[in-house]
């Protein structure tokens, strides 16, 4: 897999496959704001590398890409879901 770091282009089919989705479903979830991504440029001994982190639900796909766009490593992690916003109400029976 080669990733175009100019304007950061990642093939939707490739990313969707990592989450077990079709590209159309992935795009739909992205439009709904349910897919989030972070791009981090390496510094120091990691200069020339870029880390991509894409979260969907309780899963995060993390890839490290070299300066030429070559995929150096990737992994899928499961993370705790974000807690629901506190509505300010107490559970039944709580005081």
C-alpha positions in Angstrom: 0.0 0.0 0.0 1.3 3.4 -0.9 -0.3 6.6 0.5 -0.2 9.9 -1.2 1.0 12.4 1.5 0.5 15.4 -0.8 -2.9 16.6 0.4 -3.1 13.2 2.2 -5.1 10.9 0.0 -6.0 7.5 1.3 -7.9 5.0 -0.8 -11.4 4.6 0.7 -11.6 0.9 -0.2 -8.4 0.2 1.7 -9.5 2.1 4.8 -13.0 0.7 4.7 -11.6 -2.8 4.5 -9.7 -2.2 7.7 -13.0 -1.6 9.5 -14.9 -4.3 7.7 -17.1 -1.8 5.9 -17.8 -1.0 2.3 -16.4 2.2 0.9 -20.0 3.6 0.6 -20.8 2.9 4.3 -17.4 4.4 5.3 -18.2 7.6 3.4 -21.7 7.7 4.9 -20.2 7.4 8.4 -17.7 10.1 7.7 -20.4 12.4 6.5 -22.2 11.8 9.8 -19.1 12.7 11.7 -18.6 9.2 13.1 -15.1 8.7 11.6 -12.3 10.9 13.0 -8.7 11.1 11.9 -5.4 12.6 13.2 -2.3 13.1 11.2 1.0 13.5 13.1 4.3 14.4 11.4 7.3 12.7 13.0 10.1 14.7 14.6 13.6 13.9 15.7 14.5 10.3 14.9 10.9 9.9 13.4 11.4 12.8 11.0 10.1 11.8 7.5 7.5 9.5 8.9 3.8 10.3 9.4 1.4 8.6 11.7 -2.3 8.3 10.7 -4.9 7.4 13.3 -8.5 6.9 12.2 -11.2 6.1 14.8 -14.6 4.6 14.2 -16.6 3.5 17.2 -14.4 1.6 19.6 -11.7 0.9 17.0 -8.6 2.9 16.0 -6.5 2.0 12.9 -3.0 3.4 13.2 -0.6 3.4 10.3 3.0 4.7 10.0 3.9 6.0 6.6 7.4 6.7 5.3 8.4 9.9 3.5 7.7 8.3 0.1 4.2 7.2 1.1 5.2 3.5 1.8 3.2 1.9 4.6 5.7 1.0 7.2 3.4 -0.5 9.8 -0.3 -0.7 10.7 -2.4 -1.9 13.6 -6.0 -2.0 14.8 -6.7 -1.2 18.4 -9.8 -1.4 20.5 -10.4 1.5 22.8 -12.9 2.5 25.4 -15.9 4.3 24.0 -16.3 7.9 25.1 -18.7 8.3 28.0 -22.1 9.8 27.1 -22.4 13.4 28.1 -23.7 13.9 31.6 -27.3 15.1 31.4 -27.2 16.4 35.0 -29.8 13.9 36.3 -29.1 11.3 39.0 -29.7 7.6 38.5 -32.9 6.3 40.0 -32.5 5.9 43.8 -29.4 8.0 43.9 -29.3 11.0 46.3 
